[in-house]
Amino acid sequence: MTCYQVSTRRACQVLRAPRSTLYYRPRKDEQAFLRKRIKEIAATRTRYGYKRIHTVLQREGWKVNHKRIYRLYCEEGLQIRHKRPKRRVSAKVRDDRTQAIRPNQCWSMDFMADQLIDGRRIRVLTIVDNFSRVSPLIGVDFRYKGCVMWLRL
């Protein structure tokens, strides 16, 4: 380091940094072409895993080990899902909700559950006015059937 007239050894010693970091030269990625080809195959064949991609590369003439393909496949973040999502219908974004501007315009309901000291479970149905945040009804019962007929507001 000539600008402050301090030797490289002394500067690294003061900063407590190894001198090898100063002389480090990064190497080129020798597998850039292989990475690019794996990405291309994965983009065109979205359901292919690393084993099928390895087979495709072998057929194209690449002499690569399956473990190297797996490592590069994981580093690129190309893993495919093994399990299907439980919901078969994609979730729809609810953008059609409007803000309540007066009382009794929009209500929300929710079920809550708790357990008594003797072990019996109770369910609580809470109805809330979205504008005033007032709860006109809180229904408590041991069980709620599919249809709540006693709700008359």
Disulfide bonds with the S-S distance in Angstrom:
none
